[in-house]
Amino acid sequence: MTSGRFSDVVTAPSRALSYRNIVLGSILVLAGLGALIAGVSIGFNTGVLGIAVGVVGFLVMVGGVVFAVTPTRNSSRLPSARSASTKRGPRASGGSFMDRMNDRWDRRNDGH
């Protein structure tokens, strides 16, 4: 396997998760869990209404998880790892872990 192929896989552009989405998704999961528990507790008394509230709570929970783990679409606000490392230079100590590991891999394979 050539170093170019591995390097391309390691430095493939990825979209970052948003902390805002993670927090809002977590809140949705907790709200859905509360609705699910409420649906189960009122389901013993009312039947269909409890089932409907429980199903809606479950769907809110699933939606919250999907919202939390969906990457951001507007990547223009986020600096890319490649542009950040080229601005600082190849020996910058503040690079991300994956950037440093990728540089070490490239240096190791350039020697062979």
N, CA, C and O of each residue as an XYZ file, in Angstrom:
448
protein
N       0.852     -1.162      0.000
C       0.000      0.000      0.000
C       0.899      1.226      0.000
O       1.863      1.289      0.762
N       0.597      2.181     -0.832
C       1.419      3.379     -0.924
C       1.000      4.384      0.126
O      -0.125      4.360      0.624
N       1.928      5.269      0.450
C       1.619      6.253      1.484
C       0.589      7.255      0.987
O      -0.131      7.835      1.800
N       0.495      7.476     -0.308
C      -0.483      8.413     -0.841
C      -1.905      7.958     -0.584
O      -2.770      8.772     -0.261
N      -2.155      6.668     -0.724
C      -3.506      6.170     -0.505
C      -3.912      6.312      0.958
O      -5.022      6.753      1.257
N      -3.023      5.945      1.859
C      -3.348      6.057      3.276
C      -3.499      7.516      3.672
O      -4.393      7.874      4.439
N      -2.626      8.345      3.147
C      -2.689      9.762      3.471
C      -4.000     10.370      2.999
O      -4.571     11.220      3.682
N      -4.483      9.940      1.833
C      -5.749     10.463      1.337
C      -6.903     10.033      2.230
O      -7.847     10.797      2.430
N      -6.839      8.825      2.765
C      -7.903      8.354      3.633
C      -7.876      9.115      4.951
O      -8.927      9.492      5.471
N      -6.699      9.342      5.487
C      -6.578     10.009      6.777
C      -6.991     11.468      6.671
O      -7.630     11.990      7.585
N      -6.645     12.138      5.580
C      -6.935     13.555      5.464
C      -8.200     13.820      4.660
O      -8.408     14.940      4.194
N      -9.045     12.812      4.487
C     -10.294     13.021      3.760
C     -11.118     14.074      4.495
O     -11.181     14.068      5.725
N     -11.741     14.967      3.754
C     -12.498     16.030      4.426
C     -13.678     15.454      5.186
O     -14.454     14.660      4.654
N     -13.798     15.858      6.415
C     -14.918     15.402      7.238
C     -15.609     16.623      7.811
O     -14.981     17.651      8.064
N     -16.885     16.497      8.006
C     -17.642     17.604      8.563
C     -17.723     17.409     10.064
O     -17.985     16.309     10.552
N     -17.497     18.482     10.777
C     -17.415     18.418     12.233
C     -18.801     18.444     12.861
O     -19.742     19.013     12.307
N     -18.907     17.824     14.016
C     -20.139     17.882     14.787
C     -20.217     19.235     15.486
O     -19.201     19.791     15.903
N     -21.404     19.742     15.604
C     -21.627     21.023     16.256
C     -21.988     20.786     17.723
O     -22.839     19.952     18.032
N     -21.344     21.515     18.612
C     -21.663     21.387     20.039
C     -23.104     21.826     20.295
O     -23.782     21.269     21.157
N     -23.560     22.808     19.556
C     -24.939     23.270     19.683
C     -25.909     22.145     19.341
O     -26.888     21.928     20.055
N     -25.640     21.432     18.256
C     -26.502     20.318     17.875
C     -26.469     19.206     18.913
O     -27.495     18.584     19.184
N     -25.312     18.951     19.490
C     -25.203     17.905     20.511
C     -26.017     18.269     21.746
O     -26.714     17.422     22.305
N     -25.931     19.523     22.171
C     -26.674     19.954     23.361
C     -28.177     19.911     23.086
O     -28.940     19.387     23.897
N     -28.607     20.461     21.944
C     -30.037     20.459     21.638
C     -30.552     19.034     21.426
O     -31.670     18.714     21.829
N     -29.751     18.186     20.801
C     -30.143     16.791     20.630
C     -30.276     16.078     21.959
O     -31.185     15.270     22.144
N     -29.376     16.370     22.888
C     -29.462     15.764     24.221
C     -30.717     16.217     24.959
O     -31.358     15.429     25.654
N     -31.062     17.491     24.804
C     -32.284     18.000     25.428
C     -33.511     17.310     24.830
O     -34.448     16.962     25.549
N     -33.497     17.115     23.506
C     -34.612     16.410     22.864
C     -34.713     14.965     23.346
O     -35.813     14.449     23.545
N     -33.567     14.315     23.533
C     -33.580     12.932     24.022
C     -34.181     12.883     25.421
O     -34.990     12.005     25.720
N     -33.791     13.816     26.272
C     -34.342     13.830     27.633
C     -35.833     14.144     27.626
O     -36.592     13.550     28.392
N     -36.261     15.073     26.770
C     -37.690     15.388     26.674
C     -38.466     14.185     26.141
O     -39.561     13.886     26.619
N     -37.906     13.505     25.164
C     -38.560     12.313     24.632
C     -38.641     11.205     25.657
O     -39.636     10.484     25.724
N     -37.596     11.066     26.457
C     -37.615     10.055     27.517
C     -38.695     10.379     28.548
O     -39.397      9.489     29.029
N     -38.815     11.662     28.877
C     -39.873     12.075     29.799
C     -41.250     11.794     29.231
O     -42.138     11.332     29.948
N     -41.436     12.073     27.938
C     -42.735     11.794     27.308
C     -42.998     10.290     27.256
O     -44.133      9.848     27.433
N     -41.953      9.510     27.013
C     -42.111      8.055     26.981
C     -42.538      7.522     28.354
O     -43.432      6.681     28.447
N     -41.908      8.008     29.394
C     -42.264      7.582     30.752
C     -43.678      8.051     31.099
O     -44.446      7.317     31.721
N     -44.017      9.283     30.691
C     -45.373      9.785     30.943
C     -46.396      8.952     30.181
O     -47.472      8.656     30.701
N     -46.065      8.578     28.959
C     -46.981      7.758     28.182
C     -47.206      6.396     28.795
O     -48.322      5.876     28.783
N     -46.145      5.817     29.333
C     -46.290      4.513     29.986
C     -47.124      4.646     31.260
O     -47.963      3.794     31.553
N     -46.887      5.714     32.010
C     -47.609      5.853     33.282
C     -49.084      6.180     33.067
O     -49.926      5.691     33.820
N     -49.425      6.992     32.062
C     -50.846      7.278     31.837
C     -51.485      6.207     30.957
O     -52.706      6.163     30.813
N     -50.663      5.353     30.375
C     -51.196      4.285     29.541
C     -51.987      3.269     30.330
O     -52.884      2.623     29.789
N     -51.671      3.121     31.590
C     -52.402      2.167     32.417
C     -53.835      2.626     32.654
O     -54.729      1.801     32.844
N     -54.057      3.936     32.642
C     -55.388      4.473     32.924
C     -56.207      4.725     31.665
O     -57.406      4.448     31.638
N     -55.562      5.255     30.609
C     -56.326      5.707     29.450
C     -56.171      4.814     28.223
O     -57.032      4.848     27.344
N     -55.142      4.041     28.132
C     -54.972      3.132     27.005
C     -54.373      3.785     25.779
O     -53.153      3.921     25.690
N     -55.216      4.200     24.817
C     -54.745      4.691     23.520
C     -53.960      5.984     23.669
O     -52.949      6.161     22.991
N     -54.390      6.885     24.528
C     -53.683      8.143     24.723
C     -52.276      7.896     25.255
O     -51.325      8.543     24.816
N     -52.140      6.989     26.173
C     -50.822      6.661     26.721
C     -49.897      6.077     25.673
O     -48.706      6.388     25.642
N     -50.446      5.227     24.809
C     -49.635      4.652     23.729
C     -49.190      5.745     22.762
O     -48.041      5.755     22.320
N     -50.095      6.663     22.434
C     -49.755      7.748     21.506
C     -48.660      8.642     22.096
O     -47.723      9.014     21.389
N     -48.763      8.985     23.360
C     -47.746      9.827     24.008
C     -46.408      9.088     24.070
O     -45.355      9.695     23.874
N     -46.444      7.801     24.337
C     -45.215      7.010     24.375
C     -44.547      6.920     23.018
O     -43.324      7.019     22.922
N     -45.338      6.733     21.959
C     -44.775      6.662     20.605
C     -44.184      8.009     20.205
O     -43.101      8.064     19.622
N     -44.886      9.091     20.514
C     -44.357     10.431     20.208
C     -43.069     10.673     20.994
O     -42.116     11.233     20.452
N     -43.028     10.266     22.240
C     -41.805     10.415     23.039
C     -40.645      9.634     22.449
O     -39.516     10.123     22.415
N     -40.918      8.426     21.986
C     -39.870      7.617     21.362
C     -39.369      8.278     20.091
O     -38.162      8.315     19.851
N     -40.274      8.801     19.270
C     -39.866      9.475     18.034
C     -39.049     10.740     18.316
O     -38.109     11.054     17.586
N     -39.414     11.461     19.377
C     -38.635     12.647     19.763
C     -37.237     12.220     20.210
O     -36.257     12.899     19.904
N     -37.139     11.110     20.927
C     -35.826     10.611     21.351
C     -34.964     10.254     20.145
O     -33.793     10.630     20.088
N     -35.530      9.533     19.184
C     -34.776      9.147     17.991
C     -34.367     10.394     17.198
O     -33.243     10.487     16.706
N     -35.295     11.347     17.084
C     -34.971     12.596     16.392
C     -33.854     13.367     17.083
O     -33.009     13.963     16.415
N     -33.842     13.363     18.400
C     -32.782     14.046     19.139
C     -31.425     13.412     18.914
O     -30.423     14.114     18.784
N     -31.384     12.083     18.866
C     -30.113     11.396     18.608
C     -29.624     11.699     17.199
O     -28.444     11.982     16.995
N     -30.531     11.640     16.228
C     -30.150     11.928     14.843
C     -29.672     13.376     14.722
O     -28.682     13.647     14.042
N     -30.363     14.296     15.370
C     -29.965     15.703     15.328
C     -28.607     15.916     15.976
O     -27.817     16.732     15.498
N     -28.323     15.200     17.050
C     -27.055     15.380     17.761
C     -25.870     14.856     16.960
O     -24.789     15.443     17.011
N     -26.050     13.770     16.226
C     -24.908     13.169     15.527
C     -24.808     13.579     14.068
O     -23.920     13.098     13.364
N     -25.688     14.451     13.591
C     -25.609     14.919     12.216
C     -24.548     16.013     12.123
O     -24.598     16.983     12.879
N     -23.577     15.870     11.195
C     -22.549     16.899     11.045
C     -23.137     18.198     10.517
O     -24.206     18.210      9.906
N     -22.427     19.282     10.761
C     -22.878     20.579     10.283
C     -22.764     20.641      8.774
O     -21.838     20.071      8.196
N     -23.681     21.318      8.141
C     -23.653     21.456      6.684
C     -22.896     22.694      6.253
O     -22.321     22.714      5.165
N     -22.881     23.722      7.077
C     -22.210     24.966      6.733
C     -20.761     24.892      7.201
O     -20.423     25.380      8.279
N     -19.911     24.282      6.386
C     -18.519     24.109      6.773
C     -17.677     25.334      6.470
O     -16.485     25.341      6.777
N     -18.264     26.390      5.868
C     -17.482     27.586      5.570
C     -17.129     28.343      6.837
O     -16.143     29.079      6.866
N     -17.940     28.168      7.903
C     -17.628     28.833      9.168
C     -16.497     28.143      9.913
O     -15.797     28.778     10.702
N     -16.310     26.861      9.673
C     -15.296     26.104     10.377
C     -14.015     26.060      9.547
O     -14.066     25.717      8.366
N     -12.871     26.399     10.134
C     -11.633     26.298      9.353
C     -11.270     24.839      9.129
O     -11.396     24.012     10.032
N     -10.828     24.537      7.948
C     -10.442     23.156      7.665
C      -9.096     22.859      8.303
O      -8.288     23.762      8.521
N      -8.866     21.608      8.595
C      -7.619     21.209      9.246
C      -6.433     21.442      8.317
O      -5.354     21.824      8.768
N      -6.631     21.213      7.025
C      -5.542     21.392      6.077
C      -5.140     22.860      5.970
O      -3.948     23.167      5.970
N      -6.107     23.777      5.879
C      -5.767     25.191      5.747
C      -5.143     25.713      7.042
O      -4.270     26.579      7.001
N      -5.580     25.198      8.182
C      -5.006     25.638      9.455
C      -3.560     25.179      9.580
O      -2.722     25.923     10.089
N      -3.252     23.961      9.123
C      -1.886     23.484      9.257
C      -0.959     24.165      8.256
O       0.223     24.340      8.552
N      -1.450     24.554      7.090
C      -0.584     25.239      6.132
C      -0.326     26.664      6.573
O       0.724     27.215      6.240
N      -1.231     27.286      7.304
C      -0.998     28.641      7.791
C       0.075     28.654      8.871
O       0.888     29.576      8.927
N       0.083     27.648      9.721
C       1.016     27.628     10.839
C       2.369     27.054     10.460
O       3.364     27.303     11.142
N       2.414     26.307      9.405
C       3.666     25.671      9.019
C       3.642     24.207      9.350
O       2.799     23.771     10.134
N       4.552     23.420      8.772
C       4.506     21.975      8.963
C       4.902     21.519     10.355
O       4.508     20.425     10.757
N       5.663     22.303     11.116
C       6.133     21.866     12.424
C       5.370     22.528     13.563
O       5.900     22.635     14.669
N       4.154     22.972     13.328
C       3.387     23.643     14.377
C       3.015     22.646     15.466
O       2.612     21.519     15.178
N       3.153     23.068     16.713
C       2.862     22.161     17.820
C       1.387     22.156     18.179
O       0.950     21.286     18.933
N       0.603     23.100     17.663
C      -0.797     23.197     18.032
C      -1.734     22.454     17.111
O      -2.946     22.642     17.207
N      -1.221     21.604     16.209
C      -2.081     20.884     15.281
C      -2.899     19.818     15.990
O      -2.616     19.455     17.132
N      -3.900     19.328     15.307
C      -4.720     18.288     15.909
C      -3.948     16.977     15.950
O      -2.926     16.817     15.283
N      -4.449     16.058     16.735
C      -3.799     14.767     16.893
C      -3.681     14.046     15.562
O      -2.625     13.504     15.238
N      -4.756     14.038     14.791
C      -4.738     13.335     13.509
C      -3.781     13.995     12.522
O      -3.143     13.300     11.732
N      -3.669     15.324     12.551
C      -2.710     16.001     11.676
C      -1.285     15.594     12.022
O      -0.475     15.329     11.134
N      -0.984     15.547     13.316
C       0.373     15.152     13.722
C       0.656     13.709     13.349
O       1.750     13.393     12.883
N      -0.328     12.822     13.550
C      -0.119     11.419     13.187
C       0.046     11.254     11.684
O       0.844     10.432     11.231
N      -0.705     12.031     10.908
C      -0.582     11.982      9.457
C       0.797     12.469      9.021
O       1.398     11.883      8.121
N       1.304     13.529      9.641
C       2.643     14.019      9.313
C       3.701     12.971      9.653
O       4.638     12.756      8.884
N       3.550     12.329     10.796
C       4.514     11.287     11.161
C       4.471     10.128     10.172
O       5.517      9.589      9.808
N       3.283      9.739      9.736
C       3.148      8.652      8.760
C       3.815      9.030      7.440
O       4.523      8.223      6.837
N       3.581     10.262      7.000
C       4.195     10.708      5.745
C       5.715     10.746      5.853
O       6.407     10.333      4.922
N       6.247     11.235      6.975
C       7.704     11.280      7.142
C       8.284      9.877      7.191
O       9.352      9.626      6.632
N       7.592      8.965      7.851
C       8.082      7.591      7.956
C       8.132      6.922      6.586
O       9.104      6.238      6.267
N       7.094      7.114      5.777
C       7.044      6.464      4.484
C       7.889      7.156      3.413
O       8.238      6.532      2.410
N       8.220      8.420      3.607
C       9.098      9.106      2.660
C      10.532      8.582      2.787
O      11.307      8.674      1.835
N      10.884      8.048      3.923
C      12.235      7.515      4.133
C      12.432      6.162      3.455
O      13.574      5.746      3.257
N      11.365      5.469      3.095
C      11.490      4.124      2.501
C      11.424      4.174      1.029
O      11.512      3.138      0.371
